[in-house]
Amino acid sequence: MTVTGRALTEEEVGRRIEEMRRRPRRFRDERITMAHGAGGKASRALIEGLVVPLLDNPALDHNTLSALGDAATLTVHGARLAFTTDAFVVSPLTFPGGSIGDLAVNGTVNDLAVSGARPLALSLAMILEEGLSAEVLEQQVRAVADAAAAAGVPVATGDTKVVERGKCDGMYLTTAGLGLTRPDASLAPDRVRPGDKVLVSGTIGDHGVAIMLARGNLDLEAEVRSDTRSLWPVVEALLDTCGPAVRCLRDATRGGVATVLNEIAVAAEVGVVVAESRLPVRPEVTGACEILGIDPLYVANEGKLVAFVAPDAADAALEAMRRAPGGEDAALIGEVREEPPGRVLGKTAFGGHRIIDVLVGDPLPRIC
Amino acid sequence: MTVTGRALTEEEVGRRIEEMRRRPRRFRDERITMAHGAGGKASRALIEGLVVPLLDNPALDHNTLSALGDAATLTVHGARLAFTTDAFVVSPLTFPGGSIGDLAVNGTVNDLAVSGARPLALSLAMILEEGLSAEVLEQQVRAVADAAAAAGVPVATGDTKVVERGKCDGMYLTTAGLGLTRPDASLAPDRVRPGDKVLVSGTIGDHGVAIMLARGNLDLEAEVRSDTRSLWPVVEALLDTCGPAVRCLRDATRGGVATVLNEIAVAAEVGVVVAESRLPVRPEVTGACEILGIDPLYVANEGKLVAFVAPDAADAALEAMRRAPGGEDAALIGEVREEPPGRVLGKTAFGGHRIIDVLVGDPLPRIC
């Protein structure tokens, strides 16, 4: 038992809580659960507590095993290369606005894009279930081809495996991507400063709600389409216009915008304040979220990024995004502050504040 | 009805058969079967008949969607980069001599190696089944880490997805690899010439037989260990010693050495003659294959390559391989001839010849 001579001040308690939040998670679970794949606290515990301690390697410029959602960088012959991978297990395989083939291309392209890297080449590994209809396979290979063409990146290499009936769910696709980082891109959470503005490239929650509706277990008529698309045009416009004033970019996939904001707040040791009334959300997404009792801030996107931009460049950044294909509904949603470090606060319509925490459970498995 | 004025000569018939063999396969199946993942004729039909027509892209230096088993190359800032991917669905997850984690590293490293590319970085995407024991996961992540360290390549980026119980078989791993091609490496099937010698880097069939035995449905006592390992040391020794006299390298995974020889024979339009008595095969592998009625030439390897080398350099190549770790049992097994183009012949111990054709069925699904 520890005895202290005096009670802790409120400030000291706050500091200790923040220290604990920043500490790498330990992995104590005996079995893998769906939550470990959801991109929230359990995913972080698995990655930080089990994967990173075994695989971390100081030889790389920037190793992203620990940084969910963006790309590793390595320098070869003076070229700064970005390298990333994503597995796709979405159910159902097709949904309004897209399919697993679209996600497999755009998800990996976007991890490169938010690293400031122009996509150069993709790989495609397919795990197919015995009995899968050739028509479905062809449809998805075509979706990959079309999405790759739209993103201007070739699928350069591939692999195909088949597993017995019941050992897969139709098909799983894994892509890896290789990109060339722009020389003027210097994007990292630790470049984020108090005063920076926070922007999103468009409406949030579309992909997650589209999947929920496509699963058909909601009694809703709304037609919501996934936002799956390449973010490279938006990134290119941002960098062309604002250069190094763009501090950090993240695509807001699993765990939604709230998870991205929390990751940056913790990594940069800053506070982030979001004006909730400024969040662009389609009315049908708001409606579906209200019925489900979930917050669009936590719903996955597949074609939206969050940008942290120096205050002077914020207006130009917003204009640049809005002119770029895929950024038409971009919005300035908040700003970075010194306090409270590691925390995201939502400013409600009534002038109050609420804490926007990291996702804990798994509201929607197999979203991508 | 076509009426021809005369019967075809034997030579004409032969030519027409060869033309048909070389023609890209059409994909006519309605459903995916295990054979489509086995690396033989059905796999080729799927890739050439469905995947390549949709995804082929002329923008790349060397696109390998159509060339099973090696890497795409792309030039960035003067650096020749090799890029490849493989999905691993092996069952069981561990077996004598290795595990899915070892295969996931070495399989991709070897696709780079046989392209003459030093591995620079790997990605690792894991699809995990809900309920997987954390101990098994940790064991496999450790296997990945150890194999990557042994191969001298960092795991730079990763992703984790979880699917429901019964939608996977424990875990599937997909790696992609990025490599830097040696300037002196010019490895391609169309560099193979009549007169070239054919070498293998060691005993064949070890991996496939190890998996068969590990599945426990054979009443055999033999202890056969998988040969999973990085082939880069063997490739480096070959290139250091023989440079461009090394014409073409292939790792002999799914479909075994026979499949590799057939692919090269067809691509280079040459005949390949193999002296069957020279094939290095462990006695316990021979024994298991005899009981099963299969030919070790068709059994998968995970740490063996086939080298086509200019005749003058063959002795030096053999010595170089034997001195390199993993090449101790290297052997010269045959040579390239003009006739019969596109065909592989086995010279039997009794002086006769037999045709060694491409694998048709799937002798052993989920070997890697």
Boltz contact constraints between the chains, C-beta under 6 A:
constraints:
  - contact:
      token1: [A, 29]
      token2: [B, 134]
      max_distance: 6.0
  - contact:
      token1: [A, 30]
      token2: [B, 134]
      max_distance: 6.0
  - contact:
      token1: [A, 31]
      token2: [B, 131]
      max_distance: 6.0
  - contact:
      token1: [A, 31]
      token2: [B, 133]
      max_distance: 6.0
  - contact:
      token1: [A, 32]
      token2: [B, 128]
      max_distance: 6.0
  - contact:
      token1: [A, 32]
      token2: [B, 132]
      max_distance: 6.0
  - contact:
      token1: [A, 32]
      token2: [B, 162]
      max_distance: 6.0
  - contact:
      token1: [A, 34]
      token2: [B, 130]
      max_distance: 6.0
  - contact:
      token1: [A, 34]
      token2: [B, 162]
      max_distance: 6.0
  - contact:
      token1: [A, 36]
      token2: [B, 162]
      max_distance: 6.0
  - contact:
      token1: [A, 37]
      token2: [B, 161]
      max_distance: 6.0
  - contact:
      token1: [A, 37]
      token2: [B, 162]
      max_distance: 6.0
  - contact:
      token1: [A, 50]
      token2: [B, 138]
      max_distance: 6.0
  - contact:
      token1: [A, 51]
      token2: [B, 141]
      max_distance: 6.0
  - contact:
      token1: [A, 54]
      token2: [B, 141]
      max_distance: 6.0
  - contact:
      token1: [A, 54]
      token2: [B, 142]
      max_distance: 6.0
  - contact:
      token1: [A, 54]
      token2: [B, 145]
      max_distance: 6.0
  - contact:
      token1: [A, 55]
      token2: [B, 145]
      max_distance: 6.0
  - contact:
      token1: [A, 55]
      token2: [B, 155]
      max_distance: 6.0
  - contact:
      token1: [A, 57]
      token2: [B, 154]
      max_distance: 6.0
  - contact:
      token1: [A, 59]
      token2: [B, 154]
      max_distance: 6.0
  - contact:
      token1: [A, 60]
      token2: [B, 154]
      max_distance: 6.0
  - contact:
      token1: [A, 60]
      token2: [B, 156]
      max_distance: 6.0
  - contact:
      token1: [A, 63]
      token2: [B, 156]
      max_distance: 6.0
  - contact:
      token1: [A, 64]
      token2: [B, 157]
      max_distance: 6.0
  - contact:
      token1: [A, 65]
      token2: [B, 158]
      max_distance: 6.0
  - contact:
      token1: [A, 72]
      token2: [B, 156]
      max_distance: 6.0
  - contact:
      token1: [A, 72]
      token2: [B, 157]
      max_distance: 6.0
  - contact:
      token1: [A, 74]
      token2: [B, 121]
      max_distance: 6.0
  - contact:
      token1: [A, 76]
      token2: [B, 79]
      max_distance: 6.0
  - contact:
      token1: [A, 77]
      token2: [B, 77]
      max_distance: 6.0
  - contact:
      token1: [A, 77]
      token2: [B, 78]
      max_distance: 6.0
  - contact:
      token1: [A, 77]
      token2: [B, 79]
      max_distance: 6.0
  - contact:
      token1: [A, 78]
      token2: [B, 77]
      max_distance: 6.0
  - contact:
      token1: [A, 79]
      token2: [B, 76]
      max_distance: 6.0
  - contact:
      token1: [A, 79]
      token2: [B, 77]
      max_distance: 6.0
  - contact:
      token1: [A, 83]
      token2: [B, 121]
      max_distance: 6.0
  - contact:
      token1: [A, 83]
      token2: [B, 156]
      max_distance: 6.0
  - contact:
      token1: [A, 83]
      token2: [B, 157]
      max_distance: 6.0
  - contact:
      token1: [A, 83]
      token2: [B, 178]
      max_distance: 6.0
  - contact:
      token1: [A, 84]
      token2: [B, 157]
      max_distance: 6.0
  - contact:
      token1: [A, 85]
      token2: [B, 123]
      max_distance: 6.0
  - contact:
      token1: [A, 85]
      token2: [B, 125]
      max_distance: 6.0
  - contact:
      token1: [A, 85]
      token2: [B, 157]
      max_distance: 6.0
  - contact:
      token1: [A, 85]
      token2: [B, 159]
      max_distance: 6.0
  - contact:
      token1: [A, 85]
      token2: [B, 176]
      max_distance: 6.0
  - contact:
      token1: [A, 86]
      token2: [B, 159]
      max_distance: 6.0
  - contact:
      token1: [A, 87]
      token2: [B, 125]
      max_distance: 6.0
  - contact:
      token1: [A, 87]
      token2: [B, 127]
      max_distance: 6.0
  - contact:
      token1: [A, 87]
      token2: [B, 159]
      max_distance: 6.0
  - contact:
      token1: [A, 87]
      token2: [B, 161]
      max_distance: 6.0
  - contact:
      token1: [A, 89]
      token2: [B, 161]
      max_distance: 6.0
  - contact:
      token1: [A, 89]
      token2: [B, 163]
      max_distance: 6.0
  - contact:
      token1: [A, 121]
      token2: [B, 74]
      max_distance: 6.0
  - contact:
      token1: [A, 121]
      token2: [B, 83]
      max_distance: 6.0
  - contact:
      token1: [A, 123]
      token2: [B, 85]
      max_distance: 6.0
  - contact:
      token1: [A, 123]
      token2: [B, 176]
      max_distance: 6.0
  - contact:
      token1: [A, 125]
      token2: [B, 85]
      max_distance: 6.0
  - contact:
      token1: [A, 125]
      token2: [B, 87]
      max_distance: 6.0
  - contact:
      token1: [A, 125]
      token2: [B, 174]
      max_distance: 6.0
  - contact:
      token1: [A, 127]
      token2: [B, 87]
      max_distance: 6.0
  - contact:
      token1: [A, 127]
      token2: [B, 172]
      max_distance: 6.0
  - contact:
      token1: [A, 128]
      token2: [B, 32]
      max_distance: 6.0
  - contact:
      token1: [A, 130]
      token2: [B, 34]
      max_distance: 6.0
  - contact:
      token1: [A, 131]
      token2: [B, 31]
      max_distance: 6.0
  - contact:
      token1: [A, 132]
      token2: [B, 32]
      max_distance: 6.0
  - contact:
      token1: [A, 133]
      token2: [B, 31]
      max_distance: 6.0
  - contact:
      token1: [A, 134]
      token2: [B, 29]
      max_distance: 6.0
  - contact:
      token1: [A, 134]
      token2: [B, 30]
      max_distance: 6.0
  - contact:
      token1: [A, 138]
      token2: [B, 50]
      max_distance: 6.0
  - contact:
      token1: [A, 141]
      token2: [B, 51]
      max_distance: 6.0
  - contact:
      token1: [A, 141]
      token2: [B, 54]
      max_distance: 6.0
  - contact:
      token1: [A, 142]
      token2: [B, 54]
      max_distance: 6.0
  - contact:
      token1: [A, 145]
      token2: [B, 54]
      max_distance: 6.0
  - contact:
      token1: [A, 145]
      token2: [B, 55]
      max_distance: 6.0
  - contact:
      token1: [A, 154]
      token2: [B, 57]
      max_distance: 6.0
  - contact:
      token1: [A, 154]
      token2: [B, 59]
      max_distance: 6.0
  - contact:
      token1: [A, 154]
      token2: [B, 60]
      max_distance: 6.0
  - contact:
      token1: [A, 155]
      token2: [B, 55]
      max_distance: 6.0
  - contact:
      token1: [A, 156]
      token2: [B, 60]
      max_distance: 6.0
  - contact:
      token1: [A, 156]
      token2: [B, 63]
      max_distance: 6.0
  - contact:
      token1: [A, 156]
      token2: [B, 72]
      max_distance: 6.0
  - contact:
      token1: [A, 156]
      token2: [B, 83]
      max_distance: 6.0
  - contact:
      token1: [A, 157]
      token2: [B, 64]
      max_distance: 6.0
  - contact:
      token1: [A, 157]
      token2: [B, 72]
      max_distance: 6.0
  - contact:
      token1: [A, 157]
      token2: [B, 83]
      max_distance: 6.0
  - contact:
      token1: [A, 157]
      token2: [B, 84]
      max_distance: 6.0
  - contact:
      token1: [A, 157]
      token2: [B, 85]
      max_distance: 6.0
  - contact:
      token1: [A, 158]
      token2: [B, 65]
      max_distance: 6.0
  - contact:
      token1: [A, 159]
      token2: [B, 85]
      max_distance: 6.0
  - contact:
      token1: [A, 159]
      token2: [B, 86]
      max_distance: 6.0
  - contact:
      token1: [A, 159]
      token2: [B, 87]
      max_distance: 6.0
  - contact:
      token1: [A, 161]
      token2: [B, 37]
      max_distance: 6.0
  - contact:
      token1: [A, 161]
      token2: [B, 87]
      max_distance: 6.0
  - contact:
      token1: [A, 161]
      token2: [B, 89]
      max_distance: 6.0
  - contact:
      token1: [A, 162]
      token2: [B, 32]
      max_distance: 6.0
  - contact:
      token1: [A, 162]
      token2: [B, 34]
      max_distance: 6.0
  - contact:
      token1: [A, 162]
      token2: [B, 36]
      max_distance: 6.0
  - contact:
      token1: [A, 162]
      token2: [B, 37]
      max_distance: 6.0
  - contact:
      token1: [A, 163]
      token2: [B, 89]
      max_distance: 6.0
  - contact:
      token1: [A, 167]
      token2: [B, 169]
      max_distance: 6.0
  - contact:
      token1: [A, 169]
      token2: [B, 167]
      max_distance: 6.0
  - contact:
      token1: [A, 172]
      token2: [B, 127]
      max_distance: 6.0
  - contact:
      token1: [A, 174]
      token2: [B, 125]
      max_distance: 6.0
  - contact:
      token1: [A, 174]
      token2: [B, 174]
      max_distance: 6.0
  - contact:
      token1: [A, 176]
      token2: [B, 85]
      max_distance: 6.0
  - contact:
      token1: [A, 176]
      token2: [B, 123]
      max_distance: 6.0
  - contact:
      token1: [A, 176]
      token2: [B, 176]
      max_distance: 6.0
  - contact:
      token1: [A, 178]
      token2: [B, 83]
      max_distance: 6.0
